[in-house]
Amino acid sequence: MFFRGKFFSFCLVSALATVALQAESRTITVKEYRDKMAAGWVGQIVGVCVGGPTEFRWGDKIIPLESVPTWKPAMINDAFGQDDLYVEMTFLRTLEEYGLECSIRQAGIDFANSEYPLWCANDAGRKNLRKGIAPPDSSHPQFNKCPNDIDYQIEADFSGLIAPGIPQAAVDLGEKFGRLMNYSDGLYAGQFMGALYAEAFFEIDRVKLVEKALKAIPQESQYAEMARDMLKWYRQYSGDWEATWRECQKKYRETPEYQKSSNGGIDCKINGAYVLLGLLYGEGDLMETVVISCRGGQDSDCNPSSSAGVLFTTVGFEALPKTYTELLDRKTPFNHTAYNYPALLDVSEKLARQVVLKYGGKITRNDAGEEIFVIPDIDVKPSKMVYSWDPEPIEGSKFTPEEMAKIKWGTVSSRVKKVTDELFPGWQISNCGEDMDPGLRQDWQGEKNVLCVHPLDRETGCSLKRTISVGKDKKTLLRLQVGRDPQGDIDLIVKAGGKEIYRGEVGKTTTENHWLKLSLDLSEFAGKDVELELINQPSGWQWEAAYWKTIEIVEE
């Protein structure tokens, strides 16, 4: 009798727990989840395709309506080479290969191994990773001068698309991937975007969407202040988005207090404001949302990509007008990724299943036999509040030698290594940045087959090294022909055995037709093995590429 009583009590508790879970949970069929998630990816594509031709061509100005491209169905396939999409797929790949519990250090290694061109916070973060500065220090303002840039904001879409109704997952994924390149508001911006997507699976009211996403970030942050301002101005200037744009300009572009740690027009706050500008004032119209976010200016392809991604998620793929989907290429992979569109949907669903279970949900079936996600309604705990202009101390995080061995290309892409090996056998290149698209120039300033290189960052020049044996009987010369970009200049440093034997400007007054020719005597090293190093040192950080035509060792 006692046993049966205990069993009855256990069943009663279990039943009550089940009822409580159902009362505090939201449900969505897996089919409906996939439909909305698929629409979210399409929205990103549509937004970036419309805004692409306008990107950063209008700074601090409203883009004229006639300058916004008119949507045509074939435009849907113009996004395969857009960094708005393929960078976040790097993060998806890390999660697919290593699981949701993968370490931030593994995420950093995978990001360091990416070979696509990057800019701003992404570029700074990846350079830090390649130099051995492990996350989270890779995004710290001590090492990254643009921590509040837009980068993770435009890459965090994935974190909400794999977390239906679970904004906490977007926060946590931001701590893993957003911390590779962004800090403070730059991180919160991405977590906010991820939370918008996560809530868009259940909420169609755009004001409520913003209010719910706000819970995912520190309320004291300037980014949260911006989102609250957007809601306030939306109510104040009903139907007049240009009036709200002017308020944004006045506060978030012209007020010094909101320019601290800002990198101008690529700051996350002003661009995040333009995302919300379209999302709110678009009034649920798909293309109007895209156009308004685009017309805000600045990063005018990324912003409509974000606003459209969120809005399209609320609608679902099957309900989208065919003009956005009928010509979608389902076979071509997105650049630098393992995913075409169907594979992208598959990996997103695969990860979503893991997210639901990790955060206390269930995957079961309804009375119709359909798979459903049962998602617990849990309070969101935002990341810690920090300011980029008053950061916490660095952690001193460094990659171990074993971890550095996994970073395949170090500070140089495989493409640039290959060109260097072909044109200048025996010379080893290091610290080559991705700016100005380094690599082979088949025809440049009157010369054929030229190697273009670029410094890694403002302090670290691109280096070419080789050890040679200097003969005793003949005079040994190092002959160089190096060019500069017509719009810039560089400093050339030549070292032999660690000793600086030449330093000079490659500029307007020292070049002929943009070329400098040198012949350096190595006689003082006769009879010795000596390491030669040629350094393209930055000078002013504008058009800093060096163009190598000739590197020869000659005996006379």
N, C-alpha and C positions, 0 to 999 in steps of 0.2 A: 504494500500500500504506500509506504514511504517512497519507494522507487518510482511508482506511477505518479505520485505527487510531484516529485522532482522533474520527471519527464514532461508532465503537463505544464509545469512552470517554465521549463526550457522552451517548449513549443509556443507558449503564450508570449514570452519575451521575444522569441524569434519573429513571431507574427507581427508583434507591435513594432519591432525594428524595421521589418519590411514595409509596413504601412508608413512609418515615419520617413524612411528613405524615399518612398514614392511621393510623399507629401512635400519633401524638400528637394525633389529632383525635377529635372527637365528631361524630356525624351525627344528623340529624333530618329527616324528610321535611317539606316545606313544608306539606303537609296537616296533619301532626301538630303542627307549630309553630303553625299558625293555630288549631287546635283548643284547644291549651293557652293561647294568648294570649287567645282569646275567653273562655275560662273565667276567666282572670285579671281581665278587665274585669267579668265578672258577679260575681265574688267581691267586688270593691270595692263594687259596687252593693248586693249583699245585706247586707254588713256595715254600710254607712252607713245603709241603710233600717231595719235592726233597731235600731241605736244612736241614730238621730236624736232620738227623743223624750227621751232621757236625757242629752243632751250638756251637760256642766258642771253638772248638777243634783246631782251627788254629788261633792264634793271631799274627798279623804282619807278616803273611806268606801267599803266594798264595797256595790255596788248590790244591794238585795234581789232575789232571783230573780223574785218576782212582779211587780217593776217593769220587767222587761225585756219588751218587746213580743213576742208570739208570732208566729212567721212565718206569713204568708198569701201565697199565690202572687201576688196583686194588688199586694203591696208592692214588687215588683220595679221598678215604674214610679214610685216616689217619689223617685228620685235625680237626676232631670234638672236640678234646681235646686241641687244640692249642690256647694259649692266644693271638696270633696274630689276631684271629678271634672273640673269645667270649667276649673279653673286649669291643670291639667297639659295639657289640650287646647290651651291657648294656646301651650304650649311645642311640642307636636306640630305646630301650624300653622306656627310659625316654622321648624321643621326641614323641613316639607313645602315651604314657599315658598322657603327660602334654602339648603337642603341641610345636611348634617352639618357642613360647614366654616363655617357661618354664624358671625359674630363674636359675642362676648358683648355688644358694644355694640348690635348689631341685636336680640339677645334682649331687652336692656333697653328699647329703643325700643318693641318690640311689647308688652312687659309694661306699660310706662307708658301705652300706648294702650288697655289693657283698661278696661272701664267697670263691671265688677261690684264690689259691695262687698267690701272686704277688711279683715282684722283683723291685729293683732300684727305679726310680722316682715314678712309680706307687705305690710301697709299701710305700714309704715315704709319698706320698700325702695322701693315704688312712689312714695311721696311724694318720696323722695330723687331718684329718676329724673326725676320731673316737675319738680323744682326744678333739674335740670341736673347733679346728682351722678351721674356715670356709673359703671357697674360696673367693677371690683369694689368701689369705695368705697361704693356704695349699701348694702352690707351691713356695712360696717365699724362696730365698736362706737362709734367716735367720732360716727357719724351715726345709728346704729340701736341703740336702747336695749334691744332684745329679740333679740339675735343667736342665742340658743340655743332659741328657740321652735320649736314643732312643724312650722312651715309647710312647709319643703321635705320633711320626712319624709312628709307626707301627699300630696305632689305628685310624688314621685319614682318612683311605680309605673311610669309610662310608660318610664322609662329602662332598666328591666329587661325590660319586655314587648317592647321592640324590639331586645333584645340577648340572644337565646337563647344561654346558655352563655358569654357574654362580659361578665363583671362589670367588666372594665376600661372598657368603654363606659359603664357606669353611673357609674363614678368620673369619667370625662371629661365626661359630660353634666352631672354635678353641678357641676363647675367652671364650666360655661357658664350653667346655669339656677339652680342652688342658690345661687350667689354673688350673685344679684340681691338676695336678701333675708336669707340666713343666713350665719353665720360659725362656724368651729370646729365644736363638737359639733352645732350646728344644720345645718351642711353635711354632716358625717359621717353624721348620722342618715339623711339622704336617700340618700347613697351606699350605706349599709348596706342600706336597703330595696330600692334598685335591684338590688344584688348578690343579695339573697334571691330576687327574681323571676328574675334571669338564670340562677341555678343551679337554680331550680325546674323548668326545662324538662328537666333530666336527673337531678335528685336528689329522691327521695321521703322519705328519712330526715330527719326534722325537726331532729334534733340535728346531723347532718352539714351540713344547710343553713345553720344558724346558724354553725357552725364555718367553713364556706367563705366566708360573707358577711363574717365578721370579718376575713378577710385583705384586704378592700377598704378598710379604714379604719385610721388610725394606732393602733397598739396602746397608746400612752401616753394616749390620750384617755379622758375619763371615760365617754364613750358605749361605747367598747370594753370598758371595765371593767364597765359595767352588763351588757353582753351575756354576758361571761364569768361574772358573778355569777348571771345567770339560768340558765345551764347548770349551774352548781354547785348552786344551790338546787333546781333540778329533780331532780337526782340525790339531793340530801339529803332533800328532802321529797316523795318519790315518792307521787303520788296525792293530795297535799294542797296545792292551789294557793293556798289562803288563807294557809297558813303562809309561802309564798314572797311573797305580797302583803304580808304584815306585815314581812318582811325588806326589801322594796323601800321601804316607807313609812319604816322606821327609818333606812335609809341614804340614800335619794335624795330624801326629803322633810324629814327632821328633822335631818340632819347638815349644819351650816353649810358644810363643805368642798365639798359637792355642790350648794350653792345659789348659788355665785358666778355672776354673770351670768345668774341664773335669773329667770324671770318667773312664778314660782309654779307653779300646776298645769298650765300649758301648756308647761312645759319639755319638751324632746324626750326627756330621759333617762327620766323617770318614765312618760311615755306610750309610749315605745319599749319599756319594760319590760312594759307591759300588752299590747302587740302580741305579744311573745314569750311572755307568760303564757298567752295563748290558743293560740298556735301550738304550744307545747310540751305543755301540759296538756290540750289538746283531743284529743290522742292520735289525730289524723287524722279525727275526726268533724267534719263541716263545720259543723253548727249549734252543737255544743258549743264549738268554737273561737271562733265569733262571740260566744257568750254569755259565755264566760270573759273575753275581751278587753273586752267591754262592761262587765261587772260590776266590772272594775278601777276604773272611775270616771274622773274628770277628763274628757278629751276622748273621751268614750265612744262616739262614732260613728266618728271617724277611726280609732281603734285597731282595732276589729273589721274595718273596711274594709281595712286593711293586712294583718292576719293572714289574713282570708278570701281576699283577692286572691292571696296567695302560695300558700295551701293549694289553692285552686281550680285554680291553674295546674298544680300537680302532678297533678291529677285529669284535666283536660281537659273540654271542653264536652259532648261526646257522652256522657260517663260521669256527668255531673251528674244528680241526681234531677230529674225534670221540674218539680217544685214550684218550682225556682229559675229555670226558663227558659220554661215553656209560655206565659206571658202577657207575656213581654218585648215592649215596644213597639219595633218596628224602624223606625218612620217619624219619630217626634218627635225633633228635634235637641236635644242637651244645651244648656242655657241658655248664651248668650253664645258659642256655638261654631258652626262650620260642619259639625259631625258629628252624624249620627244613629248608631245602633249599627252597622249594616253599614258605613257610611263610616268609622267609627272603626276597625273591623277592617281595612279596606282600607288606610288610611294607616299603620297600625301595621305591616302586612306590607310595604308599600312601603319604609318606613324600615328595617325589619329586613333586607331584602335589601341595602340600602346599608351597614348596620353590618357584616354578615357579610363583605362584600368589603373594607371599609375595614380590618378587623382581621385580614386575611390569610387569610380563608376562601374557599370556593368555592361556587358554586351549580351543581350538576350533576344527573345522573339516575342512579338505581339500575337494577338489572337488570330491574325491573318497569316501567321507564319513568317512575317518579315523580320529580319534582323533589326534590332534597335539599340541605340546608345542610351543608357540611363545615366544621366549626368548629375552628380550631386551639386547643389547650390552652395558653394563655399565662399566665405569672405576672402577678399583679395588682400594680401599683405605686400605693399609696395617695397621697392628697394630702398636702401638707406639714403637719406637726403645728404648730398654733398654738393659743393659748388666748384666749378672749374677754376674760378679765380681764387679759391681758398681750399685747395684739395687736401685730402688726407695724405699722410706720408706714403711714399712708395713702399711696396712690399719687398723690393729687392729680388723679384722673381726672374730667374735666368733658366734657360733651357740647359739641360745636362748635355754632355758630349754625346751621349746615346740618342738623345732627342734631336740634337743638331744634325746627327747623321741621317735622320729621317727627312730632313728638309732638303729635298733633292737638288734644288738649283741654288740654294743659298741666296746670294744677292744678285744672281744673274739668271735670266731665263734660258731654257735650253736652246731656243732659237738664236739668241745672241751668241751663246757658246759655240754653236755650230758654225755660224758665219765667221767668228774669230778663228776657229780651227782651220777653216778653209782658206781664209785670206792671209792669216799670219800664223802658220804652224809653229808650235812650240811656245807661243805666248799664252799666258793664262790671264783671263779677265775676271775681275771681281768688282763688287760695289757698283754695278750698272743699274741705274734706275729705269723705270718704264716710261718716263716722260719723253715726248717727241718721238715715240715709236722707234726705239733703237733697233739696229739690224742692218741688213744689206741695202745699199743704195746702188742700183745698177748703173745709174747715170746721174752724177751730181756735180754741179759747177764745172762742167767740162771734163770730168774724169769718170772713168768706168770702174765699177766694182769697189765701192767705198764702204768701210765699216763706220756706221753711226753709233755713238755711245752717249750716255748721259750720266751725270753724277747721281749717286744714290739719294742724297738729300743736300740741304744747304751747307752742311759741314763736310760731307764725305764725298770726295772725288772718285770718279771711275778710274780703276787702275788696271794697267796691263803689265805683267811681269814675265821675265824670262832670265834664266841663268846661262851665261855664255863663258867660254874660255877665251881669254884675250891673249893673242900670240905675242911672242917676244921679238920676232924678226921683222915684222911689218907693222906699219901704222894702222891701228884699228879705229874705224869711224862708225858712229851710229847716225844713220841718215833718216830723217823724218820729213814727212809731208803731212801736215794736219790742217784741217779747215775749220772754219767757224760758220755758224748760221748767219746769214746776211743781216738779221735783226738783233744779233747779240755778240757777246765776246766771252772768252774763257781765259783762265790762267793755265798755262802748261808748266808742269813740274817734272823734271827728269832727275832720277836718282840712280846712282851706281854704287853698289855695296852699302846702301843706306845713306850715302853722302849726296846732298843736293848739288848737281853739277849744272843745272839750268833751271831758271824760273823766269817766265816772261808772259806778257799778255798776247793772246791771239785775238787781235782786234782790228779796228779799221785802219789804224796807222801802221800796223806791223805786218799786214797781209797784202797780197796782190791777188785780185780776183777772189778774195776770201780765203786764200791759201797761205800758209807759212811753211817755208822750207828751211830745215836746219841740218847742219853737219857737225856733230860733237865728237871731239877727240877723246878716245879712251886709253891713250898711251900710258897714263899713270897707273893703270891696272895691268900692265903687260906681265904675262906669265901667271896670271891669277884667274881663278873662277870668280865671276862677279855677277850679282843679281842686278838686273836693270829693271827699273820701274818707271812707267810713263803715266802721269796722273792728269786727268781732265778735271781740274779743280774749279768749282763754281765761282762765279764773280757777279754778284747782283741778283742771281736767281731769275733770269729772264733769257730764254732761248740759249740754254747752257750746253747744248750738244757739241761734241767734237766729232770730226769726220776724218778718219784715218785712211789715207791713200797709200803711204809708204812707211814701212818700218824695216830697215835693212841694216845688217852688219857687213861692213865693207873693209877689206884689207888693201892697203896701197903700198 
